């Protein structure tokens, strides 16, 4: 994807061949800053502190974290230590575990002297695989947008997305935004309603930033506006991303997704979830019951950071001192509210049979 005409990815190997570059997403939308990761601990902190975020990007960054670790200590103990350091960085996104398992499986049989080179090669493959998967999601999701556009020739197709499932949440293209970018490139008139304005503001800060810099028409809305828009026929299609999909089709995503799905269901608005196959977790049979929901710092609720009129970044408190806060980072949308799952292998029904038929290898991976 492009930032003011220049192509960027969200994470990459630097020109020195070993350090890792990543866009510091904590600084967006007001500052564009590239961070340089030089150790496994750097990668773990980047994931934990949300310098990088989004399930696919977390996985790719963790893979590069393993490579950085092998550069420092490629022994069996070093491999084990790197895995244990990274696996606890964030609990909800299954891509983290998937990428680390892939790296461990690739490196364990390799002699320590050869592990660093092998680690970088496998991490590069994981990053490239994410890009190709998202291109597949783009193509399969495009058909849904084209079908709506055909029913209203010359009119704008209005989409709603939640949080940031854009290229900033992946290595490139994004998941929920991938069909949107492809539709835009194909000349389809589209407009995107962008929300998740609290608590992390990732819709307002990140999705709006990347859509704007890529030239996609969009409007930022407060989180509670989506239902109103749907009631008045102002949303043709909702597409969101996900951090983990259970075997039964339940979808875990940014807090507030469930409420969007309820509103879409009540107003007959198609509600699709875009996901790469590593996000499927066949080890979890019931998403509501079994997916761990991360609870993050209360300061994400009590405080807000923004740009002052004088051009300074300032953090202010908006909640009274002494008031307790809760900050659940994710919720789970039951499969019954999901119209379909947009994957690299097609648009699937949100049920175990469809997921298993499309991705039998994921069942085997869950058993490991």
C-alpha positions in Angstrom: 0.0 0.0 0.0 1.0 3.6 -0.4 1.7 6.6 1.8 1.4 9.7 -0.3 2.4 7.7 -3.4 5.3 5.8 -1.9 5.0 2.1 -1.2 5.4 0.9 2.4 5.0 -2.3 4.3 4.3 -2.3 8.1 7.4 -4.5 8.9 10.5 -5.3 6.9 14.1 -6.4 7.0 16.4 -3.3 6.9 19.2 -2.9 4.3 21.8 -4.1 6.7 20.2 -7.6 6.3 19.5 -8.3 9.9 17.7 -5.5 11.8 14.0 -5.1 11.4 12.1 -1.9 10.5 8.5 -1.3 11.6 6.2 1.6 11.5 5.6 2.8 15.1 1.8 2.8 15.1 1.7 4.5 18.5 2.8 7.7 16.9 0.2 7.8 14.1 -1.7 9.7 12.8 0.3 12.8 13.8 3.9 11.5 13.3 5.3 8.9 10.8 8.1 7.2 12.7 10.0 4.1 11.7 11.4 2.0 14.6 14.4 -0.2 14.3 14.2 -3.6 16.2 17.6 -5.2 17.0 16.8 -7.9 19.5 14.2 -10.5 20.5 13.3 -8.3 23.4 12.7 -5.3 21.1 10.2 -7.4 19.1 8.5 -8.5 22.3 8.2 -5.0 23.6 6.9 -3.8 20.1 4.2 -6.4 20.3 3.3 -5.8 23.9 3.3 -2.0 23.8 1.5 -2.0 20.4 4.2 -0.4 18.4 2.9 -3.1 16.0 -0.6 -4.5 16.3 -3.1 -6.5 14.3 -3.0 -10.3 14.4 -1.1 -11.0 11.1 1.5 -8.3 11.8 2.0 -9.6 15.4 2.8 -13.0 13.9 5.2 -11.6 11.3 7.0 -9.4 13.9 7.3 -12.4 16.2 8.9 -14.4 13.4 11.5 -11.7 12.9 11.9 -11.6 16.7 12.9 -15.2 16.6 15.4 -14.5 13.8 16.9 -11.6 15.9 17.2 -14.1 18.8 19.0 -16.6 16.7 21.5 -14.0 15.6 22.4 -13.5 19.3 22.1 -17.1 20.6 21.2 -20.0 18.3 21.5 -22.7 20.9 18.6 -24.9 21.8 18.3 -22.9 25.0 18.3 -19.7 23.0 15.6 -21.0 20.8 13.5 -22.0 23.8 14.1 -18.7 25.5 13.1 -16.7 22.5 9.9 -18.7 22.1 8.9 -18.2 25.7 9.7 -14.5 25.6 7.5 -13.8 22.6 4.6 -16.1 23.2 3.5 -14.1 26.3 3.7 -10.7 24.6 -0.1 -10.6 23.9 -2.7 -13.4 24.6 -5.6 -13.1 22.2 -4.2 -13.1 18.6 -3.7 -16.7 17.6 -1.3 -15.6 14.8 1.4 -15.1 17.4 1.4 -18.7 18.4 1.1 -19.9 14.8 4.1 -17.9 13.7 6.2 -19.0 16.6 5.3 -22.6 16.1 6.2 -22.3 12.5 9.6 -20.8 13.4 10.3 -23.4 16.1 9.4 -26.3 13.7 11.7 -24.9 11.0 14.6 -24.2 13.3 14.7 -27.1 15.7 16.2 -29.6 13.2 18.8 -27.1 12.0 22.3 -27.0 13.4 22.8 -24.0 15.6 25.5 -22.5 13.3 22.9 -22.4 10.5 19.9 -21.3 12.5 20.2 -17.6 12.1 20.2 -17.8 8.3 17.4 -20.3 8.4 15.4 -18.1 10.8 15.6 -15.0 8.6 14.6 -17.1 5.6 11.5 -18.5 7.3 10.5 -15.1 8.7 10.7 -13.6 5.2 8.5 -16.4 4.0 5.9 -15.8 6.7 5.9 -12.1 5.8 5.5 -12.8 2.0 2.9 -15.4 2.8 0.8 -12.8 4.6 0.9 -10.5 1.6 -0.2 -13.3 -0.8 -3.0 -14.3 1.6 -4.3 -10.8 1.8 -4.2 -10.5 -2.0 -6.4 -13.5 -2.1 -8.8 -12.0 0.5 -8.9 -8.8 -1.7 -9.9 -10.8 -4.8 -12.6 -12.8 -3.0 -14.0 -9.8 -1.2 -14.0 -7.7 -4.3 -16.8 -9.9 -5.7 -19.1 -8.9 -2.9 -18.5 -5.2 -3.5 -18.9 -5.6 -7.3 -22.3 -7.4 -6.7 -23.5 -4.4 -4.7 -22.2 -1.9 -7.2 -24.0 -3.7 -10.0 -27.3 -3.3 -8.2 -26.9 0.5 -7.9 -25.0 1.6 -11.1 -23.4 4.9 -10.8 -24.0 5.2 -7.1 -21.5 4.9 -4.3 -21.1 1.6 -2.4 -21.0 2.5 1.4 -19.0 0.1 3.6 -18.5 0.1 7.3 -15.4 -1.2 9.1 -14.4 -1.4 12.7 -11.0 -0.7 14.3 -8.1 -1.2 12.0 -7.9 -4.3 9.8 -5.9 -2.4 7.2 -2.4 -2.8 5.8 -1.1 -1.4 9.1 -2.5 -4.6 10.8 -0.8 -6.9 8.4 2.4 -6.8 6.4 0.6 -5.3 3.4 -2.9 -4.9 1.9 -4.8 -5.6 5.1 -7.7 -8.0 5.6 -11.0 -6.1 5.9 -9.5 -3.2 3.8 -8.0 -5.5 1.1 -11.2 -5.7 -1.0 -11.8 -2.0 -0.4 -8.3 -1.1 -1.8 -8.8 -3.4 -4.8 -12.3 -2.0 -5.5 -10.8 1.5 -5.4 -8.1 0.6 -7.8 -10.7 -0.9 -10.1 -12.6 2.4 -10.2 -15.6 1.4 -8.2 -17.1 4.3 -6.4 -16.8 3.5 -2.7 -17.0 5.2 0.6 -16.0 3.8 4.0 -17.5 4.6 7.4 -14.6 4.4 9.8 -15.2 3.7 13.5 -13.5 2.6 16.8 -12.9 6.0 18.3 -12.4 4.5 21.8 -10.5 3.2 23.6 -7.5 2.8 21.3 -8.9 5.0 18.6 -7.5 2.7 16.0 -10.2 3.4 13.5 -10.0 7.2 13.9 -6.2 7.2 14.1 -5.0 4.3 11.9 -7.7 3.3 9.4 -8.5 6.9 8.6 -4.8 7.7 8.2 -4.1 4.8 5.8 -7.3 5.3 3.7 -6.6 9.0 3.5 -3.0 8.6 2.4 -4.1 6.0 -0.2 -6.9 8.3 -1.5 -9.9 6.3 -0.5 -13.0 8.3 0.4 -14.0 7.8 4.0 -15.7 9.4 7.0 -14.8 8.9 10.7 -17.8 8.3 13.0 -18.2 7.8 16.7 -18.5 4.1 17.7 -22.3 4.3 18.4 -23.2 5.8 15.1 -23.1 2.6 13.0 -26.6 1.4 14.0 -28.2 4.7 13.1 -26.5 4.6 9.7 -27.8 1.1 9.1 -31.3 2.0 10.1 -31.3 4.7 7.4 -29.9 2.6 4.6 -26.5 4.3 4.6 -24.4 1.1 4.9 -24.4 -1.5 2.1 -21.9 -3.8 3.6 -19.9 -4.3 6.8 -16.4 -5.9 6.7 -14.3 -6.3 9.8 -11.1 -8.2 10.6 -10.5 -10.7 13.4 -7.8 -11.7 15.9 -9.0 -15.3 16.2 -11.8 -17.4 14.7 -13.0 -20.5 16.6 -13.7 -23.8 14.9 -17.4 -23.1 15.1 -17.1 -19.8 13.3 -17.3 -17.5 16.3 -15.2 -14.4 15.7 -13.0 -12.5 18.2 -12.2 -9.0 17.2 -11.8 -5.5 18.7 -14.3 -4.6 21.4 -17.5 -3.3 19.8 -17.5 -5.6 16.9 -20.3 -7.7 18.5 -22.5 -4.6 18.7 -21.9 -3.8 15.0 -22.9 -7.3 14.1 -26.2 -7.0 16.2 -27.1 -3.8 14.4 -26.3 -5.3 11.0 -28.4 -8.3 11.8 -31.3 -6.2 12.9 -31.2 -4.1 9.7 -30.4 -6.8 7.1 -26.9 -5.4 6.4 -24.5 -8.1 5.3 -21.8 -8.6 7.9 -18.6 -10.2 6.7 -15.3 -11.0 8.4 -12.0 -11.0 6.5 -9.4 -13.4 7.8 -6.2 -15.1 6.8 -6.1 -18.8 7.5 -3.5 -18.6 10.3 -6.2 -16.8 12.3 -8.4 -19.9 12.5 -8.0 -21.8 15.8 -9.4 -25.3 15.5 -8.3 -25.9 19.1 -11.1 -23.6 20.3 -14.5 -25.1 19.7 -16.6 -22.3 21.3 -15.3 -18.7 20.9 -17.4 -17.1 23.6 -16.5 -19.7 26.2 -12.8 -20.4 25.3 -11.1 -17.5 23.7 -9.0 -15.5 26.3 -10.0 -11.8 26.3 -7.1 -9.5 26.9 -7.7 -6.8 29.6 -5.4 -3.8 29.0 -4.4 -0.9 31.1 -7.1 1.4 32.4 -5.1 4.4 31.2 -6.4 3.6 27.6 -9.8 4.5 28.9 -9.0 7.3 31.4 -6.6 9.2 29.2 -6.5 10.4 25.6 -3.6 11.7 23.5 -3.9 14.2 20.7 -2.5 17.2 18.9 -3.0 20.6 20.4 -3.8 23.7 18.4 -0.2 24.6 19.0 1.1 21.4 17.4 2.1 19.6 20.5 1.2 16.0 21.4 -0.5 16.1 24.8 -2.1 13.4 27.0 -5.1 14.5 29.1 -7.3 12.6 31.6 -11.0 12.5 30.8 -12.3 10.3 33.7 -12.6 11.6 37.2 -9.8 10.6 39.6 -10.8 7.6 41.7 -13.4 6.2 39.2 -12.6 2.6 38.4 -12.4 1.6 34.8 -12.6 -1.7 32.8 -10.8 -2.2 29.5 -11.7 -5.4 27.7 -9.8 -5.3 24.4 -11.9 -7.8 22.4 -15.3 -9.3 22.2 -16.6 -12.4 20.4 -19.3 -12.2 17.8 -21.3 -15.5 17.5 -21.2 -17.2 14.1 -25.0 -16.8 13.7 -24.5 -13.1 13.2 -21.8 -13.5 10.5 -22.9 -13.5 6.9 -19.6 -15.0 5.7 -15.9 -15.4 6.2 -13.7 -13.9 3.5 -10.6 -16.0 3.2 -7.8 -16.5 0.7 -9.6 -19.7 -0.4 -13.0 -18.1 -0.9 -16.0 -16.8 1.0 -17.0 -19.4 3.5 -20.0 -20.1 5.7 -19.1 -19.5 9.4 -19.2 -23.1 10.6 -16.8 -25.9 11.4 -17.6 -27.9 8.3 -16.8 -25.1 5.9 -13.7 -24.1 7.7 -12.4 -27.7 7.9 -13.1 -28.3 4.2 -11.2 -25.2 3.1 -8.3 -25.5 5.6 -7.7 -29.1 6.6 -4.1 -28.3 7.4 -5.2 -26.0 10.1 -6.9 -28.9 11.9 -3.6 -30.7 11.9 -1.8 -27.7 13.2 -4.2 -27.3 16.1 -3.5 -30.9 17.2 0.3 -30.1 17.6 
